[in-house]
Amino acid sequence: MTQSLGANLTTPPPVLPEAEALSLVRAHWGLTGSLSALTSERDLNFRLTTAQGRYVVKLANPAEPAGVTRFQTRALLHLETSDLPVPRVIRTRDGATEVATPNGILRVLTWLDGQPLYLSPRTMAQRAAIGRIAARLSLGLQGFSDPAARQDLQWDIRHTSRLAPLLPHVAPDIRPLCADVLSRFDAEVAPHLGACRWQVVHNDLNPHNVLTDPAEPDRIAGVLDFGDMVETPLVCDAAVAACYLVDPAAPFESLAAFARAYDATLPLTALERRLFPVLTEARMLTSLAIASARAARFPENAAYILRNLATARAGLLAMQGLTLSTLWTT
């Protein structure tokens, strides 16, 4: 299992006492206040509350190469002049964007207000809004490159074929369906990914990383967590965002609401449209396989690791038997 997941998914998050983290932030950023721990899959994150406002303090996983962390920072700097609702990088007293510590690379980002999508009421208008913000984010990242952008990340669904060794961790009742998705990915998608458009993408617009306006849930207030960014086929990123929005009671309509809004903002090619449905299922399979395997490895963090498993399971079941040839037709 370790080989299938990779080092960045088999190394536990770093440990740093709050008092020590606060001391580092005070010394390098000149910020003082109180820290409270935030949940994370691989890193150690805190919310810092100060008299000037709130911030996010991020300590990177020690298994993550320094170049990958800098890649994430550089992407946020690339988006700094845009009007996209993403975190901004806070410079240190010396103007640096990161601080290397014995425990990992430390960064401070702005705090974004909003209600996580998983706590917000769902509507078709909201799905369309997520389609637009996902497309705008990819447009904002066009032209950005970095040596670490093609990191080997199992959450990158172009690597779906590698999930076969993890299938025994998936619940037995849905395992045959997962095996079928894997087979269709190998036959219908994998041979054609090289012909798609490639670029750096967010790669993780899940309901915990998207914020809505509590007073207006159809408005997207923020996009968080650039830790899974990667250079991959553009359509993979669209599929990642879409897979969390499938309503089991109206699977076609909910998927179409996202897809058509995305396509109206950033048109997909005929090939990308053809691959999109199976890639959406592939992300659901990825969530089921990786989460199940990691929860078994890190039972103390299982609640966080499994947070999107029910959505992936319900979505995958709901997509079976759908005729998606008219998905893009308004």
C-alpha positions as CSV (number, residue, x, y, z in Angstrom):
1,M,0.0,0.0,0.0
2,T,2.8,2.4,0.8
3,Q,4.1,2.3,-2.8
4,S,0.7,2.9,-4.2
5,L,0.0,5.9,-2.0
6,G,3.4,7.5,-2.2
7,A,5.5,9.1,0.6
8,N,3.4,12.3,0.8
9,L,0.3,10.2,1.7
10,T,2.0,7.8,4.1
11,T,3.8,10.3,6.3
12,P,1.8,11.6,9.2
13,P,1.3,15.4,9.6
14,P,4.2,17.2,11.4
15,V,3.9,18.0,15.1
16,L,4.7,21.4,16.5
17,P,3.5,22.8,19.9
18,E,1.3,25.8,19.6
19,A,3.6,27.9,21.8
20,E,6.6,27.1,19.5
21,A,4.6,27.9,16.4
22,L,3.4,31.2,17.9
23,S,7.0,32.1,18.8
24,L,8.1,31.5,15.2
25,V,5.3,33.6,13.8
26,R,6.1,36.4,16.2
27,A,9.8,36.3,15.4
28,H,9.5,36.2,11.6
29,W,6.2,37.9,10.8
30,G,5.8,40.1,13.9
31,L,2.3,38.8,14.5
32,T,1.0,38.0,18.0
33,G,-2.3,36.5,19.1
34,S,-3.8,33.1,19.7
35,L,-3.6,29.9,17.7
36,S,-6.2,27.2,17.2
37,A,-5.5,23.9,15.3
38,L,-7.2,23.3,12.0
39,T,-7.8,19.9,10.4
40,S,-5.5,18.8,7.6
41,E,-4.7,15.6,5.6
42,R,-0.9,16.1,5.4
43,D,0.2,19.4,6.9
44,L,-0.1,21.1,10.2
45,N,-2.4,24.2,10.1
46,F,-3.5,26.8,12.6
47,R,-5.8,29.7,12.7
48,L,-4.0,32.7,14.1
49,T,-6.3,35.4,15.6
50,T,-4.7,38.8,16.1
51,A,-5.8,42.3,16.9
52,Q,-5.3,43.0,13.1
53,G,-7.4,40.1,11.9
54,R,-7.1,36.4,11.3
55,Y,-4.5,34.3,9.4
56,V,-3.7,30.7,8.5
57,V,-0.4,29.4,9.6
58,K,0.8,26.4,7.6
59,L,3.6,24.0,8.4
60,A,4.4,21.7,5.4
61,N,4.7,17.9,5.8
62,P,8.3,16.9,6.1
63,A,7.9,14.4,3.3
64,E,7.0,17.2,0.9
65,P,10.0,18.5,-1.1
66,A,10.7,22.1,-0.5
67,G,10.3,22.8,-4.2
68,V,6.7,21.5,-4.1
69,T,5.9,23.9,-1.2
70,R,7.4,26.8,-3.1
71,F,5.4,25.8,-6.2
72,Q,2.2,26.3,-4.2
73,T,3.5,29.6,-2.8
74,R,4.5,30.8,-6.3
75,A,1.0,29.9,-7.7
76,L,-0.7,32.1,-5.0
77,L,1.7,34.9,-5.9
78,H,0.8,34.4,-9.6
79,L,-2.8,34.9,-8.6
80,E,-2.2,37.8,-6.3
81,T,-3.3,40.5,-8.8
82,S,-6.4,38.7,-9.8
83,D,-9.9,39.2,-8.4
84,L,-10.2,35.5,-7.5
85,P,-11.2,34.8,-3.9
86,V,-8.0,32.9,-2.9
87,P,-5.6,33.4,0.0
88,R,-2.8,35.9,-0.2
89,V,0.7,35.2,1.0
90,I,1.8,37.3,3.9
91,R,5.5,38.3,3.8
92,T,7.8,38.1,6.7
93,R,9.5,41.2,8.2
94,D,12.3,40.6,5.7
95,G,10.0,40.2,2.8
96,A,10.3,36.4,2.5
97,T,7.2,34.3,1.6
98,E,8.4,31.2,3.5
99,V,10.6,30.3,6.5
100,A,12.5,27.0,6.7
101,T,12.3,25.4,10.1
102,P,13.6,22.0,11.5
103,N,9.9,20.9,11.4
104,G,9.2,21.9,7.9
105,I,8.5,25.0,5.8
106,L,6.3,27.6,7.6
107,R,4.0,30.0,5.8
108,V,1.3,32.5,6.7
109,L,-1.7,33.2,4.5
110,T,-4.7,35.5,4.7
111,W,-7.9,34.0,6.3
112,L,-10.9,33.9,4.0
113,D,-14.4,34.3,5.6
114,G,-17.2,32.1,4.4
115,Q,-19.2,29.0,5.1
116,P,-17.7,25.7,3.8
117,L,-19.7,24.2,0.9
118,Y,-20.4,21.0,2.8
119,L,-22.4,23.1,5.4
120,S,-24.3,25.1,2.8
121,P,-27.6,24.3,1.2
122,R,-27.1,23.0,-2.4
123,T,-28.8,24.4,-5.5
124,M,-28.3,24.2,-9.2
125,A,-27.4,27.8,-9.3
126,Q,-24.6,27.1,-6.8
127,R,-23.3,24.2,-8.9
128,A,-23.2,26.6,-11.9
129,A,-21.3,29.2,-9.7
130,I,-18.7,26.5,-8.8
131,G,-18.4,25.6,-12.5
132,R,-17.6,29.3,-13.3
133,I,-15.1,29.7,-10.4
134,A,-13.4,26.5,-11.3
135,A,-13.0,27.6,-14.9
136,R,-11.9,31.1,-13.8
137,L,-9.2,29.6,-11.5
138,S,-7.8,27.5,-14.3
139,L,-7.8,30.6,-16.6
140,G,-6.0,32.5,-13.9
141,L,-3.3,29.7,-13.7
142,Q,-2.8,29.6,-17.5
143,G,0.8,30.4,-18.4
144,F,2.1,29.7,-14.9
145,S,4.8,27.0,-14.7
146,D,7.1,25.7,-12.1
147,P,9.7,22.9,-12.0
148,A,7.7,21.1,-9.3
149,A,4.4,21.3,-11.2
150,R,4.6,17.7,-12.5
151,Q,5.0,16.2,-9.1
152,D,4.0,12.6,-8.7
153,L,0.7,12.9,-6.8
154,Q,-1.7,10.0,-6.4
155,W,-4.6,12.4,-6.1
156,D,-3.9,13.4,-9.7
157,I,-6.5,11.3,-11.5
158,R,-4.4,10.8,-14.5
159,H,-2.8,8.1,-12.3
160,T,-6.1,6.3,-11.7
161,S,-4.6,3.1,-13.2
162,R,-2.3,2.8,-10.1
163,L,-5.3,2.4,-7.8
164,A,-5.7,-1.3,-8.5
165,P,-3.7,-2.4,-5.4
166,L,-5.9,-0.3,-3.1
167,L,-9.2,-1.8,-4.2
168,P,-9.2,-4.4,-1.4
169,H,-9.6,-1.5,1.1
170,V,-12.8,-0.4,-0.6
171,A,-16.1,-1.7,0.9
172,P,-17.0,-5.1,-0.7
173,D,-20.4,-4.0,-2.0
174,I,-19.0,-1.2,-4.2
175,R,-15.7,-2.8,-5.1
176,P,-17.0,-4.4,-8.4
177,L,-18.2,-1.0,-9.5
178,C,-14.8,0.6,-8.7
179,A,-13.1,-2.2,-10.6
180,D,-15.4,-1.4,-13.6
181,V,-14.5,2.3,-13.5
182,L,-10.8,1.4,-13.4
183,S,-11.2,-0.8,-16.4
184,R,-13.1,1.9,-18.4
185,F,-10.5,4.5,-17.4
186,D,-7.7,2.2,-18.8
187,A,-9.6,1.6,-22.0
188,E,-11.3,4.9,-22.7
189,V,-9.4,7.6,-21.0
190,A,-5.7,6.8,-20.4
191,P,-4.7,6.4,-24.1
192,H,-6.1,9.9,-24.9
193,L,-4.8,12.1,-22.0
194,G,-1.7,13.1,-23.9
195,A,-3.8,14.7,-26.5
196,C,-5.6,17.0,-24.0
197,R,-4.6,20.4,-22.9
198,W,-2.2,20.4,-19.9
199,Q,-1.6,23.1,-17.4
200,V,-1.2,23.8,-13.6
201,V,-4.6,23.3,-11.9
202,H,-6.0,23.5,-8.3
203,N,-7.0,19.8,-8.4
204,D,-9.0,19.7,-5.2
205,L,-12.2,21.8,-5.3
206,N,-13.9,19.5,-2.7
207,P,-16.7,20.8,-0.4
208,H,-14.2,21.6,2.4
209,N,-12.1,23.8,0.1
210,V,-14.9,25.9,-1.3
211,L,-16.5,28.7,0.8
212,T,-19.9,30.2,0.2
213,D,-21.5,33.4,1.4
214,P,-23.7,32.5,4.4
215,A,-26.2,35.2,3.4
216,E,-26.1,34.1,-0.3
217,P,-25.2,30.4,-0.6
218,D,-25.2,30.6,-4.4
219,R,-22.2,33.0,-4.3
220,I,-18.7,31.5,-4.0
221,A,-16.7,33.4,-1.3
222,G,-13.4,31.6,-1.4
223,V,-11.2,28.8,-2.6
224,L,-8.8,27.2,-0.1
225,D,-6.0,24.6,0.0
226,F,-3.6,24.6,-3.0
227,G,-1.7,21.6,-1.6
228,D,-2.8,19.2,-4.3
229,M,-1.9,21.5,-7.2
230,V,-0.3,19.8,-10.2
231,E,0.3,20.1,-13.9
232,T,-2.1,17.6,-15.5
233,P,-4.8,17.6,-18.2
234,L,-7.1,20.6,-17.7
235,V,-10.2,18.4,-17.9
236,C,-9.0,16.4,-14.9
237,D,-9.5,19.5,-12.7
238,A,-13.0,20.0,-14.1
239,A,-13.8,16.4,-13.2
240,V,-12.5,16.8,-9.7
241,A,-14.7,19.7,-8.9
242,A,-17.7,18.1,-10.6
243,C,-17.6,14.8,-8.7
244,Y,-18.5,16.4,-5.4
245,L,-21.6,18.1,-6.9
246,V,-23.6,15.1,-8.2
247,D,-27.0,15.0,-6.5
248,P,-28.1,11.3,-6.3
249,A,-31.7,12.5,-6.7
250,A,-30.9,14.4,-9.9
251,P,-27.5,13.2,-11.1
252,F,-27.8,14.3,-14.7
253,E,-29.2,17.7,-14.0
254,S,-26.6,18.5,-11.2
255,L,-23.7,17.4,-13.3
256,A,-25.0,19.4,-16.3
257,A,-25.4,22.5,-14.2
258,F,-21.7,22.5,-13.4
259,A,-20.5,21.3,-16.8
260,R,-22.4,23.8,-18.8
261,A,-21.3,26.8,-16.6
262,Y,-17.7,25.6,-16.7
263,D,-17.8,25.2,-20.5
264,A,-19.4,28.6,-21.0
265,T,-16.5,30.2,-19.1
266,L,-13.6,28.0,-20.4
267,P,-14.8,25.9,-23.4
268,L,-13.6,22.3,-23.4
269,T,-12.6,20.5,-26.6
270,A,-14.6,17.7,-28.1
271,L,-12.1,15.1,-26.7
272,E,-12.2,16.7,-23.2
273,R,-16.0,16.6,-23.2
274,R,-15.9,12.9,-24.1
275,L,-13.4,12.1,-21.3
276,F,-15.1,14.2,-18.7
277,P,-17.8,11.7,-17.4
278,V,-15.4,8.8,-16.9
279,L,-12.8,11.2,-15.3
280,T,-15.6,12.3,-12.9
281,E,-16.2,8.7,-11.9
282,A,-12.4,8.2,-11.7
283,R,-12.1,10.9,-9.1
284,M,-14.9,9.3,-7.1
285,L,-13.0,6.0,-7.3
286,T,-9.8,7.8,-6.2
287,S,-11.5,9.3,-3.2
288,L,-12.9,5.9,-2.2
289,A,-9.7,4.0,-2.7
290,I,-7.2,6.4,-1.1
291,A,-9.4,7.4,1.8
292,S,-10.2,3.8,2.7
293,A,-6.5,2.9,2.6
294,R,-5.3,5.9,4.5
295,A,-8.0,5.6,7.2
296,A,-6.8,2.1,7.8
297,R,-3.2,3.4,8.1
298,F,-4.0,6.4,10.2
299,P,-7.1,5.5,12.3
300,E,-6.5,8.5,14.7
301,N,-7.3,10.8,11.7
302,A,-9.9,8.6,10.1
303,A,-12.8,11.1,10.6
304,Y,-11.0,13.7,8.6
305,I,-9.6,11.3,6.0
306,L,-13.1,9.8,5.3
307,R,-15.0,13.1,5.2
308,N,-15.8,12.9,1.5
309,L,-16.2,9.2,1.2
310,A,-20.0,9.1,1.5
311,T,-20.3,11.8,-1.2
312,A,-18.1,9.8,-3.6
313,R,-19.9,6.6,-2.9
314,A,-23.4,8.1,-3.5
315,G,-22.2,10.0,-6.6
316,L,-20.6,6.9,-8.2
317,L,-23.8,4.8,-7.7
318,A,-25.9,7.6,-9.0
319,M,-23.9,8.0,-12.3
320,Q,-24.5,4.4,-13.3
321,G,-26.7,4.0,-16.3
322,L,-26.8,7.7,-17.2
323,T,-26.8,8.7,-20.8
324,L,-24.4,11.6,-20.8
325,S,-24.2,12.3,-24.6
326,T,-26.4,15.4,-24.1
327,L,-24.6,16.7,-21.0
328,W,-23.3,19.8,-22.9
329,T,-26.5,20.5,-24.7
330,T,-28.4,23.6,-23.4
